[in-house]
């Protein structure tokens, strides 16, 4: 199945939704981006430089093993976007005095991405990136349905993927049918009203 490329207005909205959703399901980033098992907390993503404006990364985590920067890109990685990500890694090192583990989540993979930058003749910056459309959303959705039938609660990763399921490889030819099903399942998941608006109404507004 070929995933239909997302229109720009949809990509722009989901870039913000990813940042908000990640705040609620931080541990879901471990399986999503192959992070080492750890107890991560979200810390300020702003990096200050005297005489300069503050730079803000998408998500900055702190674990026992150090810092992790998560960046969301709504389309394929370009040299321009990798330049910015590399700059975040350098600035974070200069600010905190520690190296960071940087992971990049790409919301749409319509075109081939740039994999690395040539920094010096013997030094490359290579991105660790993960494509949302490659996630098996159909399997996650079936797992959630089975857990609902058995009065079980989906784990944090399943809830995270549920909230962004329209962007995954969900297996639905009719995306409006998918949105309707997600809204019906949201009521059965016993999610608070605030989260229902994130999972149900916002995706519906996108289509």
C-alpha positions as CSV (number, residue, x, y, z in Angstrom):
1,X,0.0,0.0,0.0
2,X,1.3,3.5,-0.9
3,X,0.8,6.1,1.7
4,X,-0.8,9.2,0.2
5,X,1.5,12.3,0.6
6,X,0.2,14.7,3.2
7,X,-0.7,18.2,2.3
8,X,1.4,20.9,3.8
9,X,-1.4,22.3,6.1
10,X,-1.8,18.8,7.6
11,X,2.0,18.3,8.1
12,X,2.2,21.7,9.8
13,X,-0.5,20.8,12.3
14,X,0.9,17.4,13.0
15,X,4.3,18.9,13.7
16,X,2.8,20.6,16.7
17,X,0.7,17.6,17.6
18,X,3.8,15.5,17.9
19,X,5.4,17.9,20.3
20,X,2.2,17.9,22.5
21,X,1.7,14.2,22.3
22,X,5.3,13.4,23.3
23,X,4.8,15.4,26.5
24,X,2.2,12.9,27.6
25,X,3.9,9.7,26.4
26,X,7.6,10.3,26.9
27,X,8.4,6.6,27.4
28,X,6.9,5.8,24.0
29,X,10.0,7.3,22.5
30,X,12.1,4.4,23.7
31,X,10.7,1.8,21.3
32,X,9.8,4.4,18.7
33,X,13.4,5.6,18.3
34,X,15.4,2.6,19.7
35,X,16.5,4.6,22.8
36,X,18.3,2.8,25.6
37,X,16.0,1.8,28.5
38,X,16.2,4.6,31.0
39,X,14.1,6.9,33.2
40,X,13.8,10.0,31.0
41,X,12.4,13.4,32.1
42,X,11.7,16.4,29.8
43,X,13.8,19.4,30.6
44,X,14.0,22.9,29.1
45,X,14.7,22.7,25.4
46,X,16.0,26.2,25.2
47,X,19.7,26.9,24.8
48,X,20.8,30.3,25.7
49,X,23.8,32.2,24.3
50,X,24.9,35.6,25.6
51,X,24.0,38.2,23.1
52,X,21.9,35.9,21.0
53,X,18.3,34.8,21.0
54,X,17.3,31.5,22.7
55,X,17.3,28.5,20.5
56,X,14.6,25.9,21.2
57,X,14.8,22.2,20.3
58,X,11.7,20.2,19.9
59,X,12.2,17.8,22.8
60,X,15.2,17.5,25.2
61,X,15.3,14.6,27.5
62,X,17.6,13.8,30.5
63,X,18.3,10.3,31.5
64,X,20.9,8.6,33.7
65,X,23.0,8.1,30.6
66,X,22.9,11.7,29.4
67,X,20.9,14.0,27.2
68,X,18.7,13.0,24.2
69,X,17.4,15.5,21.7
70,X,14.3,14.6,19.7
71,X,13.6,16.6,16.5
72,X,10.4,16.3,14.4
73,X,10.5,17.0,10.7
74,X,7.3,17.2,8.7
75,X,9.0,16.2,5.5
76,X,12.2,14.5,4.2
77,X,15.5,15.6,5.7
78,X,17.3,18.2,3.7
79,X,20.8,19.6,4.0
80,X,19.2,22.7,5.6
81,X,17.4,20.7,8.2
82,X,20.4,18.6,9.1
83,X,22.5,21.8,9.4
84,X,20.1,23.0,12.0
85,X,20.0,19.7,13.8
86,X,23.8,19.5,13.9
87,X,23.9,23.1,15.3
88,X,21.6,22.0,18.1
89,X,23.9,19.1,19.0
90,X,26.9,21.5,19.0
91,X,25.2,24.2,21.0
92,X,23.9,21.7,23.5
93,X,27.5,20.4,24.0
94,X,28.7,24.0,24.5
95,X,25.8,24.8,26.9
96,X,25.7,21.6,29.0
97,X,29.3,20.4,28.5
98,X,28.0,17.0,27.5
99,X,27.4,15.2,24.2
100,X,23.8,14.4,23.3
101,X,22.1,11.5,21.6
102,X,20.0,13.0,18.8
103,X,17.1,11.2,17.2
104,X,15.0,12.6,14.3
105,X,11.4,11.6,13.6
106,X,10.2,12.3,10.0
107,X,6.5,12.7,9.6
108,X,6.4,12.2,5.9
109,X,8.9,10.3,3.6
110,X,7.6,11.4,0.2
111,X,11.1,11.9,-1.0
112,X,14.6,10.5,-0.3
113,X,16.2,12.1,2.7
114,X,19.8,13.4,3.1
115,X,21.6,11.0,5.4
116,X,24.7,12.9,6.5
117,X,26.7,16.1,6.4
118,X,30.4,16.4,5.6
119,X,31.7,18.5,8.5
120,X,35.4,17.9,8.0
121,X,37.4,15.7,5.6
122,X,37.5,13.0,8.2
123,X,34.3,13.9,10.2
124,X,30.7,13.3,9.1
125,X,27.5,14.1,11.0
126,X,25.0,11.3,10.4
127,X,21.4,11.5,11.5
128,X,19.5,8.8,13.3
129,X,16.1,9.1,11.8
130,X,12.8,7.2,11.9
131,X,9.9,7.5,9.5
132,X,6.4,7.6,10.9
133,X,4.7,6.2,7.7
134,X,6.8,3.0,8.2
135,X,5.2,2.2,11.6
136,X,2.8,-0.8,11.4
137,X,-0.2,1.2,12.6
138,X,-2.6,-1.6,11.5
139,X,-1.1,-4.1,14.0
140,X,-1.1,-1.5,16.8
141,X,-4.8,-0.8,16.1
142,X,-5.7,-4.5,16.3
143,X,-3.7,-4.9,19.5
144,X,-5.7,-2.0,21.0
145,X,-9.0,-3.5,19.9
146,X,-8.1,-6.8,21.5
147,X,-7.1,-5.2,24.7
148,X,-10.4,-3.3,24.8
149,X,-12.3,-6.6,24.4
150,X,-10.3,-8.1,27.2
151,X,-10.7,-5.0,29.5
152,X,-7.0,-4.4,29.3
153,X,-5.3,-1.0,29.0
154,X,-3.0,-0.3,26.1
155,X,0.5,0.5,27.0
156,X,2.1,3.9,26.6
157,X,3.6,3.1,23.2
158,X,0.2,1.9,21.9
159,X,-1.5,5.0,23.2
160,X,1.1,7.2,21.5
161,X,0.8,5.5,18.2
162,X,-3.0,5.6,18.5
163,X,-2.8,9.4,18.8
164,X,-0.9,9.7,15.5
165,X,-2.3,6.6,13.7
166,X,-3.6,8.4,10.6
167,X,0.1,9.1,9.7
168,X,1.2,5.5,10.0
169,X,0.8,2.5,7.7
170,X,-2.7,1.9,9.0
171,X,-4.1,-0.2,6.1
172,X,-7.2,1.9,5.5
173,X,-8.1,2.9,2.0
174,X,-10.8,5.3,3.3
175,X,-9.1,7.6,5.8
176,X,-12.4,9.0,7.0
177,X,-13.5,5.6,8.1
178,X,-10.3,5.3,10.1
179,X,-11.0,8.7,11.8
180,X,-14.5,7.5,12.7
181,X,-13.2,4.3,14.2
182,X,-10.5,6.1,16.2
183,X,-13.2,8.4,17.6
184,X,-15.4,5.4,18.6
185,X,-12.4,3.6,20.2
186,X,-11.4,6.8,22.1
187,X,-14.7,6.6,24.1
188,X,-13.9,3.0,25.0
189,X,-10.4,3.8,26.1
190,X,-11.6,5.9,29.0
191,X,-9.4,8.9,28.0
192,X,-10.0,12.2,29.7
193,X,-12.0,14.9,27.9
194,X,-8.8,16.9,27.2
195,X,-7.1,13.9,25.5
196,X,-10.3,13.0,23.6
197,X,-10.1,16.4,21.9
198,X,-6.5,15.6,20.9
199,X,-7.2,12.0,19.7
200,X,-10.7,12.5,18.1
201,X,-11.6,16.1,17.2
202,X,-8.3,17.3,16.0
203,X,-7.7,14.5,13.5
204,X,-11.3,14.9,12.3
205,X,-10.6,18.6,11.7
206,X,-7.7,17.7,9.4
207,X,-9.8,15.8,6.9
